[in-house]
Amino acid sequence: MKRSVLRIGCAVLSLSAAAGLLASCSLLPPASPLPDSKPAQAEEAPGTAAASLDDGKLRILYSNGSNGGNTVLCGNTVLYQAAGSETVYLVPDTLTGTVRYYLRQWSDPGTPTGRATALCDRSGKEILTFDRAYDAALTGSLLVLTAPEQMAYAPCNNHAAGDCRVIDLATGEELAVPENAYGCSIAGSYLAFEVCNVPADYVPENEWGDDLPLYCAVQVQDRQGEVVYQAELSGLSSFYASSSDSSAPTDWLVVSHYNEDGTMDADSLYNPTTGEELTGYQQYTGAGTVSLYNNGRYQLVDLVSTEQSAVLCEYDQPIRYYVPGAAVTEPDASTPEMAGRYLFHDLLTGEEKDLYDANTDDATLAIYAVDGTVRVFDLQTGVLLTDTTIDPVENQVRTHIYPEGNGWAWVEQDDNDNYDAAAIHICGPDGIHKTLDPAKLNETYNYYSPLLSTEDGIYFYGCYNGPGSSWLYDVLDSDGDVVVSGLRTCAGYYANSVNGLPEGVFAAVKGFESGWMDLTGQWLYAESIFASSNDEMDNGFF
């Protein structure tokens, strides 16, 4: 399929192009003082750090237990330290996954909504500012702004003109938007709007406004404002593709349909570039494919390899995962022995395998078959990264497999119904297979879970009772040996996420410092937890 990709020019907006956009801007507040930060060394392992942040990427170090107070860095340079009342987040390009901008929202009593917004680039320069609050999404050169208050339960209830705007960052042009639009998605060179035509005398049937879908519609138009598609009783949803999935469809829209009683109907797919529409959309299955359900059959459909969609295969069972050359379906779980099970289909050889479990991360698919086979595939290419076997434990009742990147998988086997692991296996490339004894780990740790992977293997954390009522964490390698100890918290980023860290680096808090640490125990970047207005630990802030 032809894929229309819009690209951002290298130059920032000229003054003449930006003048109209910035006419309603308010002055930015002065930046908060930068935190007391340092690329520090931890006590465990003095010496050269194993990794570096000096890669020119935008990242955010999230503050303790709050959405505010975050620190923005480009490489190892601090760009901005937000106040506790500010909202700061990265704005990735949904086409490429690259991040060149971040967004700030802050309190400003002089604005109509009491909040103001700025879009900032990799140098910290404010590219655009607005005298109201906006959320932002970037697709190619098109910046979509939507009013965050419209993310409430009924986003179409109180919207007004200006709640949704589309700006081309390459030219400074602001594109035409329907007055009643409250959301926008980009599909190739087309703009798809969610609109709501609520009558002036509208009175909701109940306090939740459950009848509002009756007035919702989807309208697709080109850059000049010419309408090419409309669907009443409809809204837009997304493919939920990973930011690292370069083959995700970019010309297609997921259109959600409602019945007249407000209940959900089946979703469909629409391609404004070709005019093709497909019914029965189920889910995005990866590598440019989707699953459709029609006439009692589930179809695996390729959306990106040809000009028109192509059916690769079809089954009686829902299709959950796909990699080039293989698909995974989920059998009917009406019988207890099939609950949680999957079926693996090799599309090249016709081989089928009953699976205990299957799972994906941003980059890989991992399967564990009833015959003991453990395989890890690259999601984009279908290349087999890991191929080994695991014997079942006595009285095995279930097994869970978790891909951890770099071809590694974490496998837990249970011999009872309490989800207590009887054995843990770490499987990786070149037939590497290590077994951990949960009984031994339980002597020290209350619980444990994978943290991150490198080419050398999986690293995991163990949590134990510290002084008083506190919790402490150790980081252990694939052999169960401690490499970093005594952390107040630790968490890994997804390997290919927008806010990803260099290999072998994780977020941690130790003592009174919070930041990013490597597996030698050294800080690559750290700041005092007192730089934030929120000093209580919260495991969710990473």
C-alpha positions in Angstrom: 0.0 0.0 0.0 1.1 3.5 -0.7 2.0 5.2 2.5 1.7 9.0 2.6 4.2 10.4 5.1 4.4 14.0 6.1 7.8 15.2 7.2 8.9 18.1 9.3 11.3 20.5 7.7 14.6 21.2 9.5 14.0 24.9 10.0 11.8 26.2 12.8 8.8 28.5 12.1 9.8 31.8 10.5 8.6 34.9 12.4 6.1 35.7 9.6 4.6 32.2 9.6 4.4 32.1 13.4 3.1 35.6 13.9 -0.6 34.6 13.5 -0.2 31.6 15.7 1.4 33.4 18.5 -1.0 36.4 18.5 -3.0 34.9 21.4 0.0 33.7 23.4 0.8 34.7 26.9 4.3 35.2 28.3 6.0 32.1 29.6 6.6 32.0 33.4 10.2 32.0 34.4 11.7 28.5 34.6 12.1 27.0 38.0 15.6 26.8 39.3 17.3 23.7 38.0 17.6 20.9 40.6 20.7 20.1 42.6 21.7 17.4 40.1 24.8 15.5 39.2 26.1 12.6 37.2 27.0 11.0 40.5 28.6 7.7 41.5 26.8 5.3 43.9 28.7 3.6 46.7 28.7 0.0 45.4 30.9 0.2 42.4 33.2 3.2 41.8 34.7 3.3 38.3 33.7 4.0 34.8 30.0 4.0 34.1 28.7 1.3 31.8 26.4 3.6 29.8 26.0 7.3 28.9 23.1 9.6 28.4 25.1 11.7 25.9 23.0 10.6 22.9 21.0 13.8 22.2 17.6 12.2 23.0 14.8 14.0 24.8 13.8 12.3 28.1 11.8 13.1 31.2 12.7 12.1 34.7 9.4 12.0 36.5 9.1 13.4 39.9 8.2 11.4 43.0 4.5 10.6 43.2 3.2 13.4 41.1 2.5 14.4 37.5 4.2 17.7 38.2 7.8 18.7 39.0 9.3 16.6 36.1 12.8 17.3 34.7 13.4 17.4 31.0 16.8 16.5 29.6 18.3 16.3 26.1 21.0 13.8 26.4 22.8 14.6 29.6 21.8 18.3 29.5 19.0 19.5 31.8 16.6 21.7 29.7 13.8 22.4 32.2 12.7 21.6 35.8 9.0 21.9 36.1 7.1 23.3 39.1 4.8 20.9 40.9 1.7 22.5 39.4 3.0 22.0 35.8 2.3 19.2 33.4 5.2 18.2 31.2 5.4 15.4 28.7 7.2 14.3 25.5 5.5 14.7 22.1 6.7 11.9 19.8 6.1 11.8 16.0 3.6 9.0 15.6 5.0 8.1 12.2 8.6 7.6 13.2 8.6 7.3 17.0 11.2 10.1 17.2 10.9 12.8 19.8 11.9 16.4 19.0 9.4 18.3 21.2 8.0 18.4 24.7 4.8 20.1 25.9 4.4 22.2 29.1 1.1 23.3 30.7 1.1 25.6 33.7 -1.2 27.7 35.9 -1.8 31.2 34.5 -4.7 33.1 36.2 -4.6 35.7 33.4 -5.7 33.2 30.7 -9.4 32.3 29.9 -9.0 28.8 31.3 -6.5 29.5 34.0 -3.8 27.4 32.2 -1.3 28.1 29.4 0.7 25.8 27.1 4.0 25.8 25.3 5.5 23.5 22.8 9.3 23.3 23.2 12.1 21.9 21.1 15.2 19.9 21.9 17.1 23.0 22.9 14.4 24.1 25.3 13.2 26.9 23.0 9.5 27.7 23.0 8.2 27.1 19.5 4.6 27.9 20.1 2.7 29.2 23.1 -1.0 29.4 23.8 -3.1 31.3 26.3 -5.1 28.1 27.2 -4.4 24.5 28.1 -3.9 22.0 25.2 -2.8 18.4 24.8 -0.7 17.7 21.8 -0.1 14.9 19.3 2.3 15.0 16.4 2.0 13.1 13.1 4.6 14.0 10.5 4.5 17.8 10.5 0.9 18.1 11.7 0.5 19.1 15.3 -3.0 18.3 16.7 -4.1 20.3 19.8 -7.1 19.3 21.9 -8.5 20.7 25.0 -7.6 18.4 27.9 -10.8 19.1 29.7 -12.6 17.4 26.8 -11.0 14.1 28.1 -13.7 13.9 30.8 -16.4 11.3 30.8 -18.4 13.1 28.0 -15.8 14.8 25.8 -18.4 16.0 23.4 -20.7 17.6 25.9 -19.2 21.1 26.5 -16.8 21.5 23.6 -16.5 24.8 21.8 -14.7 26.3 18.8 -11.0 26.2 19.3 -11.0 23.0 21.4 -9.4 21.2 18.5 -6.7 22.8 16.2 -4.3 21.5 13.6 -1.1 23.3 12.8 1.5 22.4 10.2 4.8 23.0 11.9 6.7 23.0 8.5 4.8 26.0 7.2 3.1 27.6 10.2 -0.3 27.1 8.5 -3.3 26.4 10.7 -5.6 24.1 8.8 -9.4 24.3 8.6 -11.2 22.5 11.5 -15.0 21.9 11.8 -16.4 24.2 14.4 -17.9 21.3 16.3 -14.8 19.1 16.3 -13.4 17.9 19.6 -10.8 15.4 18.4 -8.6 14.7 15.4 -6.6 11.8 13.9 -4.3 12.0 10.9 -4.5 9.3 8.2 -2.0 9.8 5.4 -2.7 13.3 4.0 -6.2 13.4 5.4 -7.6 14.8 8.7 -10.3 12.8 10.5 -12.4 14.7 13.0 -14.6 13.6 15.8 -17.6 16.0 15.8 -20.6 16.4 17.9 -23.8 18.2 16.8 -25.5 18.6 20.2 -28.7 20.6 19.8 -28.9 24.0 21.6 -31.7 22.8 23.8 -30.1 19.5 24.6 -30.9 18.0 28.0 -29.1 14.7 28.9 -31.3 11.7 29.7 -29.2 11.2 32.9 -26.4 12.8 34.8 -23.8 10.9 32.8 -25.1 12.0 29.4 -25.2 8.4 28.1 -27.2 9.5 25.1 -24.5 11.8 23.7 -23.2 9.2 21.2 -26.5 9.9 19.3 -25.0 13.2 18.2 -21.4 12.1 17.5 -20.0 11.6 14.0 -16.8 11.2 12.1 -15.8 13.6 9.3 -12.7 13.1 7.1 -11.4 15.9 5.0 -8.3 16.8 3.0 -6.0 19.7 3.9 -8.1 22.1 2.0 -11.2 21.2 4.0 -13.0 19.1 1.4 -15.0 16.4 3.1 -14.4 12.9 1.7 -16.2 10.7 4.3 -18.8 11.0 7.0 -20.3 8.5 9.4 -23.0 9.3 11.9 -23.3 7.7 15.3 -19.5 7.2 15.2 -16.2 8.0 16.9 -12.5 7.3 16.3 -10.2 4.9 18.1 -6.6 3.9 17.5 -4.5 0.8 16.5 -2.6 0.9 19.8 0.6 0.2 17.9 4.0 0.4 19.7 6.0 3.5 19.0 8.7 1.2 17.7 6.4 -0.5 15.1 7.6 1.1 11.9 5.2 -1.0 9.9 2.0 0.1 11.6 -0.7 1.3 9.2 -0.6 5.1 8.7 -3.4 5.5 6.1 -6.1 3.7 8.0 -8.6 4.8 10.6 -10.5 2.8 13.2 -14.1 4.0 13.2 -16.2 3.0 16.2 -19.9 2.8 15.6 -22.8 3.2 18.1 -26.3 1.9 18.0 -29.3 4.2 18.5 -29.6 3.1 22.1 -26.0 4.2 22.8 -24.5 0.8 22.9 -21.4 -0.1 20.9 -21.6 -1.7 17.5 -18.8 -3.4 15.5 -15.8 -1.3 14.6 -14.7 -0.8 11.0 -11.6 0.4 9.1 -11.5 3.1 6.6 -8.7 4.3 4.3 -9.3 7.8 2.9 -6.4 7.4 0.5 -7.9 4.5 -1.4 -11.5 4.7 -0.2 -11.5 1.1 1.0 -13.7 0.3 4.0 -13.5 -3.0 6.0 -16.0 -4.2 8.5 -15.6 -6.3 11.7 -12.4 -4.9 13.0 -11.1 -6.7 16.1 -7.6 -5.6 16.9 -4.2 -4.6 15.5 -2.1 -7.8 15.4 1.3 -6.2 14.6 3.6 -5.9 11.6 1.0 -4.1 9.6 -1.8 -6.6 10.0 -5.2 -6.6 11.7 -7.8 -9.1 12.7 -11.3 -8.9 11.3 -14.4 -10.9 12.2 -17.0 -11.6 9.6 -19.5 -14.4 8.9 -18.2 -16.4 11.9 -14.6 -16.4 10.8 -11.5 -14.4 12.0 -9.4 -13.1 9.2 -5.7 -12.0 9.4 -5.5 -9.0 7.0 -2.3 -7.3 5.7 -3.0 -3.5 5.4 0.4 -2.2 4.2 2.1 -4.6 1.8 -0.2 -4.0 -1.2 -2.4 -1.2 -2.6 -5.5 -3.1 -1.3 -5.9 -5.1 1.9 -5.0 -8.8 1.5 -6.3 -11.7 3.6 -3.3 -13.9 4.8 -5.3 -16.6 6.5 -8.5 -17.2 8.5 -9.5 -19.2 11.5 -12.5 -20.2 13.7 -10.6 -18.7 16.7 -9.7 -15.1 17.6 -6.3 -14.0 16.3 -4.2 -12.4 19.0 -0.7 -12.1 17.7 1.2 -12.1 14.4 4.8 -12.0 13.2 5.7 -12.4 9.6 5.3 -16.2 8.9 3.3 -17.0 12.1 0.1 -16.3 13.9 -1.2 -17.1 17.4 -4.9 -17.8 18.0 -6.9 -18.2 21.2 -9.1 -21.2 21.4 -12.5 -21.3 23.1 -11.9 -21.2 26.9 -15.2 -22.9 27.8 -13.3 -26.0 28.9 -11.0 -25.5 32.0 -8.1 -27.2 30.4 -8.1 -24.6 27.6 -8.4 -21.6 29.8 -5.5 -19.2 29.1 -4.2 -21.4 26.3 -3.2 -20.4 22.8 -2.5 -22.1 19.4 0.6 -21.3 17.3 0.3 -21.5 13.5 3.4 -21.6 11.3 2.1 -20.0 8.1 5.0 -21.3 6.0 5.1 -25.0 7.0 1.6 -25.4 8.4 2.9 -26.6 11.8 0.6 -26.0 14.8 1.5 -26.1 18.4 -0.7 -26.0 21.6 0.7 -23.2 23.8 0.6 -22.7 27.5 1.1 -19.0 27.0 2.1 -16.3 24.5 3.0 -12.7 25.0 4.6 -9.6 23.4 6.6 -6.6 24.3 7.5 -3.7 22.0 9.9 -5.7 19.9 9.3 -9.5 20.4 6.8 -12.3 20.6 7.5 -15.1 23.1 5.6 -18.5 23.1 5.8 -21.5 25.4 4.3 -24.7 23.9 2.8 -27.7 25.7 5.6 -29.8 24.2 8.2 -27.6 26.0 9.3 -25.4 23.1 10.2 -21.8 24.0 10.6 -19.5 21.1 11.1 -15.7 20.8 10.5 -14.0 17.5 11.3 -10.5 16.2 7.9 -8.8 15.8 8.8 -6.8 12.7 10.7 -9.5 10.7 9.6 -12.8 12.2 13.2 -13.8 12.7 13.6 -16.5 15.3 15.8 -15.1 18.1 15.5 -17.8 20.7 14.6 -21.5 20.4 15.0 -23.9 23.4 12.9 -26.3 25.6 11.6 -26.4 29.1 10.4 -29.5 30.9 7.2 -29.1 32.9 7.3 -29.2 36.7 5.4 -31.8 38.7 1.7 -31.0 39.0 2.1 -28.0 36.7 -1.2 -26.1 36.4 -0.1 -23.0 34.4 2.9 -21.3 32.9 3.4 -17.6 32.1 6.0 -16.3 29.6 7.1 -12.6 29.4 9.3 -11.4 26.6 11.9 -8.9 27.9 13.7 -7.7 24.8 17.0 -8.7 23.2 15.5 -12.2 22.5 15.1 -13.0 26.2 12.1 -14.4 27.9 11.1 -14.9 31.6 9.1 -18.0 32.2 7.2 -18.9 35.4 5.7 -22.4 36.1 3.1 -22.9 38.8 2.3 -26.2 40.5 -0.7 -24.9 42.4 -3.7 -22.5 42.0 -2.3 -19.8 44.2 0.0 -18.4 41.4 3.1 -19.4 43.4 6.0 -20.1 41.0 7.6 -23.5 41.4 10.3 -22.7 38.9 11.6 -19.6 37.0 13.4 -19.9 33.7 15.4 -17.3 31.9 15.8 -18.2 28.2 17.8 -16.4 25.6 19.7 -16.6 22.3 22.1 -19.3 21.4 20.2 -21.9 23.6 21.0 -20.1 26.9 18.7 -21.4 29.6 19.1 -20.6 33.3 16.8 -21.8 36.1 16.1 -19.9 39.3 14.7 -21.5 42.5 11.8 -19.4 43.8 12.1 -21.1 47.2 15.6 -19.7 47.6 14.6 -16.2 46.4 11.7 -16.3 48.8 14.1 -16.6 51.7 15.2 -13.0 51.1 12.6 -11.3 48.9 8.8 -10.7 49.4 8.4 -10.6 45.6 10.5 -10.2 42.5 10.0 -9.3 38.8 12.0 -8.6 35.6 13.5 -5.2 35.4 15.3 -5.0 32.1 17.4 -7.0 29.7 20.7 -6.5 27.9 22.6 -8.7 25.4 24.0 -10.6 28.5 20.6 -11.5 30.0 17.7 -10.5 32.1 18.1 -8.4 35.3 15.4 -8.5 37.8 14.6 -6.8 41.1 13.8 -8.3 44.5 11.8 -6.4 47.1 12.3 -6.9 50.8 11.4 -5.3 54.2 13.8 -2.5 55.1 14.1 -0.6 58.4 10.8 0.3 59.9 8.0 -0.2 57.5 10.0 0.7 54.4 10.6 -1.4 51.3 14.0 -1.8 49.7 15.0 -3.3 46.4 18.0 -5.2 45.1 18.8 -5.7 41.4 19.9 -9.2 40.5 21.4 -10.8 37.3 20.3 -13.9 35.5 22.2 -16.1 37.9 20.4 -14.5 40.9 23.5 -12.6 42.1 23.0 -9.1 43.5 24.6 -6.4 41.3 23.0 -3.3 43.0 21.5 -3.2 46.5 19.6 -1.1 48.9 17.4 1.0 46.5 14.3 2.7 47.7 12.6 2.1 44.3 13.6 0.9 40.9 11.8 0.5 37.6 12.7 -0.1 33.9 11.5 1.7 30.9 10.2 -0.3 27.9 13.2 -0.9 25.6 11.7 0.9 22.6 9.4 3.4 24.3 9.4 7.1 23.8 11.2 7.7 27.1 13.6 4.8 26.6 17.0 4.7 28.4 20.3 3.4 27.1 20.7 -0.4 27.5 21.4 -1.4 31.1 20.0 1.8 32.6 17.0 2.1 34.9 15.1 4.6 37.0 15.9 4.4 40.8 15.7 6.2 44.1 18.5 5.6 46.6 18.8 7.5 49.9 17.7 11.1 49.0 18.6 10.9 45.3 16.4 10.1 42.4 17.5 9.5 38.8 18.9 7.0 36.3 21.4 4.4 37.3 23.3 1.8 35.5 24.0 -1.8 36.5 27.4 -0.9 38.1 25.4 1.1 40.6 26.5 4.5 39.3 24.2 7.4 38.7 24.1 8.6 35.1 21.9 11.5 36.3 20.6 12.1 39.8 18.9 14.9 41.7 17.7 15.4 45.2 14.3 14.1 45.9 13.7 17.4 47.7 14.0 19.2 44.3 10.4 18.0 43.9 7.5 19.3 45.9 6.4 15.7 46.4 8.9 13.6 48.4 6.8 10.5 49.2 7.8 7.5 47.2 5.3 6.2 44.6 6.2 3.2 42.5 4.1 4.5 39.7 6.1 7.6 39.0 8.6 6.0 36.6 
